[in-house]
Amino acid sequence: MNSREITTQISKAADLLNLKKWDYGASFSNDYSVQVDKGEAKQLKASQKQILTLRVWNESNLVGITTTSDISESGIKKALNQANIASDFGNKNERTEFSPLANDPIKVKDLKKRNPVGIKKLLTLLREAEVKLLESHESIKSVPYNGLSESFYERVYANSDGAFRSYTKSQAALYLYARAEEKDRKPRSSGSVKLGYGVDDLDIESCIKDASNKTISHLNYSSIKTDKYLICFSPESFLTIINAFSSIFNARSILDGVSLSNKNSIGEKLSTEALNIYDDGLHEKNISSSPFDGEGTPTKRLCLINKGRIENFIHSESTARIFKTTPTGHAGLGSKVSVSTDWIVVEKSEENLDLKTSLDHSTYDGEFVYIEELNAIHAGVRASQGSFSLPFDGWLYKNGTKISIESATVAGDIKYLLKNIVNIELNQEVTTSGVSPHIWVDELSITGDA
Amino acid sequence: MLSSQIKSNEIEFGSCNKDLLEEIIVYGMGLGAEFVEIFIENTDTASVLAEEDHITSVSPSFGRGAGIRIFKDKRDGFVSTNDLTKHGLMRSVSQAIEMLDITDKKNREVFNGLNKFRDYSLSKRTWIDEVPSIHEISEKLLVSTKSLKKNNKIITRKGSYSRNLQEVIIASSDGTYTSDIRLHQTVGLNVIASDAQYRSSGSRRFGSSGMPNEFRLWDHEKAANEVFESSMNMLYADYVEAGQMPVVLANKFGGVIFHEACGHLLETTQIERGTTPFENKLNEKIAHESVTAIDEGISEGSFGSLSVDDEGMEPEKSILIKDGILKKFISDRAGELRTGHKRTGSGRRQNYSFAAASRMRNTYIAKGEYSKEDLINSISDGLYCKSMGGGSVGATGQFNFAVEEGYLIKNGKLTNPVKGATLIGEAKEVMPKISMCGNDLELAPGFCGSISGSVNVTVGQPHIKVDSITVGGR
């Protein structure tokens, strides 16, 4: 069945169950991926997947939901029936409705949908990339984590009020993580990820170069003394920390009592006036952009922090109604609708006189710690308490030289971190999760060797 | 000779699918595959969330699909699909053959038909009717969240339940033909406490496999008391001061450190990648002589137990480390093929869309001879990690783990609670420093994410003492 036929089938089956109100989200995907090990194909994978999430409203306007991968006539009937049963347990204290924006026009970017190149080409390209990475430096002994994939998918949202929207996309990804070893030294590992609309759009050479340079740059390592340091966050690591604490902007988290913000936090000063943060799912560099969210609300650019102050929260239909505003295009589709950010854009505002602009990661010759990449986010972040303690890859810059840090964690509090931003560099860099310049923060605790 | 009965054109759960499965395997072997494996799955899951005094989410879901794996030489091709018709399965086989670029249809391997059906599901078909209803689950979760409301410092209360009933059929060209039904139930309680600028959280999760009645027997009052006390103890805790120090890790979930830091390095997937420091250490000392570590899938009701693994092999009890000596690796079919380590019944996957890989099941450090007090009394200045949060291991073996509930040890006694602690180290450096093991082994359920998705496991240990480890803090 195609998406139109599914909609018709659901409508018919809903009529039989006397269900007047329903909506659904569906996705259909074909994925292909390869991994290699020293020139040999290791695992080659392909998958065809379909998934349908159905919501129904019963006579008491309570919502029930079911998810299924069986999109046959009988599968759809079963799912509707189960959703109807589940609606008896629908949340009586927080109603859910269709998004009032589910019929608004959506901005569909130039789709740049590519055709599959096929497993054989994926394998050839990855083999070549592995060889080049291994040959790039004598200390690189293996590329234990690697993969090249391409995906083709369609996403659909429709409801019983006649809303219907869908889009199709393609996406490709390459990751290369190299392992370098030298005699009597600990092995070091680092890597790079690149995304594109298709395999031919991937900058494979730059992925190889990045993975090699990053890995080699960590070969000369040393432990770091446990202390407080001036920190420079790479664009990637700053985006990681902002995403980890995005519950600050999340209306769902606020209502659930797990955010550091509350309903009255709009306007609260979080940081230097030099900081602006946006969520911009439709950003031209966001390969994974979606023109609408799980409830069919169009995706849009939203300012989260304006000149250091909270400007907006991200919403689903129900949180927007509670906050007396409109949905922002950040909802999932579930029994309890989740809300999440899409693509964070960090920039320097016009109000930046209080910054220490001499802090530039490429020229500053004082002592500081450069955090290249933060790890183990799921373990080291307590979003509801605002604290973090995270291992990282990075360097200690001292007296004009830099040395890789052997193994260390950075710990602190997100509100302290935001308040202690002392510089926002001018140049923004595009990463796989957003856009940000380098960000400098004064006095964060680093634990290395005591 | 293969059966010549009338063949079905679609997989039917609870029925004999032998003819159709044989036909698919014969088809794959005829195209030049050395080995063909078919994994077919039907799932029925439900989750319920209670927040404060309301049910806020009920989410049933259903899924069915197949994972087809073809081996040629030491390479494998894996295709997953939701299409369980004969046409769909054969198309997947063809796709896997094409991916592996198999052009030589001559085959050294011979398929002699599927063996006698091993049906582990027979006594489990009634489970779906025996598990608690959504109504029953909701009632108990609401009683549980009510039990968490012990004072006005508790600002959020949550109870969550999820149940996964998974029926699998596994057939492969070595004759394996089996079916099983797996039931996993898990329930968790979480609170956030707040007082002025102070905030803390507490959480516990409980889980079982193959025990439909287990949720009904769950002692929610005891669980609520534990969670509440943990959050209150930590509410006004200071941040721990970073440094090197001896630590005592509590039993049950304290075992997550062994699981993450050492257990993963004993999976053959890590040998294949060349990312384990223990690759050539079989029968060598890799840990303190007080350490014996086990991985097994047979403890009744434990979250990581199974009747048969996802490659059709019954799980065994594997002694990984005996008195500090490395004795065995955790291996699956591909691991045996590529590293030579015999399969251990550890081929596991999240669902049909993942190829099985060598994964832990119930993994724990065996009990020793000391009491918890013996361990604490032996430390003049250190840290007691009563409850561990999550953790991770880097590509070169460094690990880090958050301590959810910690207390300073001063002169052999527990003193102030401390927060923000992270344990940092490397398995090969820390394992020799586990100098004392308690006599109070207990297991705890968890989910482990890795190459073949998220699988149910248990971690466990008695109280253990690590002589020195880096503690991250402020």
Interface residues (C-beta under 8 A of the other chain):
Chain A: D37 E40 A41 K42 Q43 L44 K45 A46 S47 Q48 K49 Q50 G64 I65 T66 T67 T68 S69 D70 I71 G75 K78 A79 Q82 A83 I85 A86 F89 G90 N91 K92 N93 E94 I119 K120 K141 S142 P144 Y145 Y177 R179 K186 P187 R188 S189 T226 D256 G257 V258 G334 S335 K336 N375 A376 H378 A379 G380 R382 S384 Q385 G386 S387 S389 P391 S407 A408 T409 A411 G412 S445 T447 G448 D449 A450
Chain B: V48 L49 E51 H54 I55 T56 S57 V58 S59 P60 S61 F62 G63 R64 G65 K74 R75 D76 G77 F78 V79 S80 T81 N82 D83 S92 Q95 A96 E98 M99 L100 D101 I134 H135 S138 I155 T156 I192 R199 S200 S201 Y239 A242 G243 Q244 E272 R273 G274 T275 S353 A355 G389 G390 G391 S392 G394 A395 T396 G397 Q398 N400 F401 A402 K419 G420 A421 T422 I424 E426 T470 V471 G472 G473 R474
